[in-house]
Every structure is written in C-alpha cells, then in structure tokens.
Amino acid sequence: MTSPAPDRATEALGPVRVELLREAHADAEAVLARAEQEAAAQLDRARAEARAILEEARRQGEADGAAAARDLLVRARREARSLMLATHREAYEALRRETAERVGELRRTTGYPGLRERLERLAGVLLGPGTEVTEHPGGGVVARAPGRWVDLSLAALADRALDRLGGEVRSLWEP
C-alpha cells in the first residue's frame, strides 16, 4: 500500500479545514457579538462609576480629587481591560468547544469513512512501519508506533487548525 505524501494529505484535508474555519468564524462572530455587548455594558457601568467618583472627588477638593480621579480612572481602565481579556478568553474557549462539537458531527456524514481512511494513511506516513491505528471515540484516529504516537482525532485536528490561525483568531472579536 502506498501512503500519500504529507503534502497530498494536507491537500486532501483542505476542504475540511476551509469548512471548519468558515463555521468557526460564523460561530465566533455570534459569540463575540454577545460578548462585546456584555463588555460594552460593563465598560459603560465602569465609566459611569468612574465619572461619579470623579465628581465626588472634585467636590472634596480640586487637588485631592484630581489625584483620586486619576487613580480611579487607572483602576477602572485596568478592570475594563481585564474584563475585555476575560471576555475574549471566554469567546475563544466557546469557539474551541463549538468547533470540536461541529467537527464531531463529521462522523455522521457519508464522507466520514473516506476521511477516516485518509487519516489512517496519514498516520502511517507520519509514524512509518509498525504503526498501530485505532479509532478515537470522538472521531478520527490515534496511532502508535514504538516510542511515538500521533493524535489525529477530529477534536485534536480542530484544535490544531485554530492554533495555526494564531493572531488571526483575534480578528474575530477586534474591530
């Protein structure tokens, strides 16, 4: 049996990657829209609180009030930044979960047996002779050879696809 070259395996998985990225992008946009609304509301509340504190500080004295206001504004900005980062992290984790769920649905498609065969061949190419391939419970395969193993489960492939996006993922929630 001839194993496909790694480039051909990557090419064969191209349509899957494209569809995963399209779905992930659409799902991320929805999650991020909700997260941005929540973050904007919390930012508005933080700004309103900072303005209220600032007004009180001005009434207590211009010099003391200005220093207190700067401190409060810095803290409010830090809190807002922390909230925004937490919101982004939650959105990213939601994207990962949704992507893993969607990829898992591939097992119920007519194209899954062919995909599984390509993953088995890829495992053989990557690990060489003596490779033992088993189906992963979530779809895809896991392969072992003496001293080495490779996880080609659907969830792992989806995670790696998201990881390869790197900074591009941020474009899902940044203007």
C-alpha positions in Angstrom: 0.0 0.0 0.0 1.4 3.4 -1.0 1.0 6.1 1.6 0.2 9.6 0.3 2.8 12.2 0.6 2.3 14.6 3.6 1.5 17.4 1.1 -1.2 15.3 -0.5 -2.7 14.5 2.9 -2.7 18.2 3.8 -4.3 19.0 0.4 -6.9 16.3 1.0 -7.8 17.8 4.3 -8.0 21.3 2.8 -11.8 21.4 2.2 -12.4 20.2 5.8 -10.2 22.9 7.1 -11.9 25.6 4.9 -15.3 24.5 6.1 -14.2 24.4 9.7 -12.8 27.8 9.5 -15.9 29.2 7.9 -18.1 27.7 10.5 -15.8 28.7 13.3 -15.7 32.2 12.0 -19.5 32.4 11.9 -19.9 30.9 15.3 -17.2 33.2 16.8 -18.9 36.3 15.3 -22.1 35.4 17.1 -20.4 34.6 20.4 -18.3 37.7 20.1 -21.3 39.9 19.4 -22.8 38.8 22.6 -19.5 39.2 24.5 -19.0 42.7 23.0 -22.4 43.7 24.1 -21.7 42.5 27.7 -18.3 44.0 27.7 -19.7 47.4 26.4 -22.4 47.4 29.1 -19.8 46.7 31.8 -17.4 49.3 30.4 -20.3 51.8 30.4 -21.0 51.0 34.0 -17.3 51.3 34.9 -17.1 54.6 33.1 -20.2 55.9 34.8 -18.9 54.8 38.2 -15.6 56.5 37.4 -17.4 59.7 36.4 -19.4 59.6 39.6 -16.4 59.1 41.8 -14.6 61.8 39.9 -17.4 64.3 40.6 -17.3 63.4 44.3 -13.6 63.8 44.4 -13.8 67.3 42.8 -16.3 68.4 45.5 -13.9 67.2 48.2 -11.1 69.3 46.8 -9.5 70.0 43.4 -6.0 68.7 44.3 -7.1 65.7 46.2 -9.9 65.0 43.8 -7.7 65.1 40.7 -5.3 62.6 42.2 -8.1 60.3 43.4 -9.8 60.6 40.0 -6.6 59.6 38.2 -6.2 56.6 40.4 -9.8 55.6 40.0 -9.6 56.0 36.2 -6.5 53.9 36.1 -8.2 51.2 38.1 -11.3 51.4 36.0 -9.2 51.1 32.9 -7.4 48.1 34.3 -10.6 46.5 35.3 -12.1 47.2 31.9 -9.0 45.7 30.2 -9.2 42.7 32.5 -12.8 42.2 31.7 -12.2 42.6 28.0 -9.4 40.0 28.1 -11.6 37.6 30.1 -14.4 38.1 27.6 -12.0 37.4 24.7 -10.8 34.2 26.5 -14.3 33.1 27.1 -15.2 33.7 23.4 -12.1 31.8 22.3 -12.9 28.8 24.6 -16.5 28.9 23.3 -15.2 28.9 19.8 -13.0 25.8 20.6 -15.9 24.0 22.2 -18.2 24.8 19.3 -15.6 23.8 16.7 -15.0 20.5 18.5 -18.7 19.8 18.5 -19.1 20.7 14.9 -16.1 18.6 13.8 -17.5 15.6 15.8 -20.6 15.8 13.7 -18.5 14.8 10.7 -18.7 11.2 12.0 -22.4 11.1 10.9 -21.7 12.2 7.3 -21.3 9.9 4.3 -17.8 11.3 3.7 -16.5 10.3 7.2 -15.3 6.8 6.2 -13.2 8.3 3.4 -11.8 10.9 5.8 -11.0 8.2 8.4 -9.1 6.2 5.8 -7.1 9.3 4.8 -6.3 9.9 8.5 -5.2 6.3 8.8 -2.9 6.6 5.8 -1.5 9.9 7.1 -0.8 8.2 10.5 1.2 5.6 8.6 3.1 8.2 6.7 3.9 10.1 9.9 4.9 7.1 12.1 6.2 4.7 9.5 6.2 0.9 9.6 4.7 -0.9 12.6 2.0 1.8 13.1 -1.0 0.7 15.1 -4.1 2.8 14.3 -7.2 2.9 16.5 -10.4 4.9 16.1 -10.8 7.7 18.6 -14.2 7.7 20.4 -14.8 11.3 19.2 -13.9 10.5 15.6 -10.7 10.4 13.8 -7.8 8.2 14.8 -4.9 7.8 17.2 -1.8 6.0 16.1 1.1 4.5 17.9 4.5 3.2 16.8 7.3 2.1 19.1 8.2 5.2 21.1 5.9 7.6 19.2 2.3 8.4 18.8 0.1 10.8 16.9 -3.4 12.1 17.7 -5.4 12.6 14.5 -8.7 12.8 16.4 -11.2 15.2 15.0 -11.1 17.3 18.1 -7.3 17.5 18.0 -7.3 18.4 14.3 -9.8 21.2 15.0 -7.6 22.5 17.9 -4.6 22.5 15.7 -6.4 24.3 13.0 -7.4 27.0 15.5 -3.9 27.2 16.9 -2.5 27.7 13.4 -4.7 30.7 13.0 -2.7 32.4 15.7 -3.3 36.1 15.8 -6.0 35.8 13.0 -8.4 34.5 15.7 -8.2 37.9 17.4 -9.7 39.4 14.2 -12.9 37.6 15.2 -13.5 40.0 18.1 -11.4 43.0 17.3 -12.7 45.8 15.1 
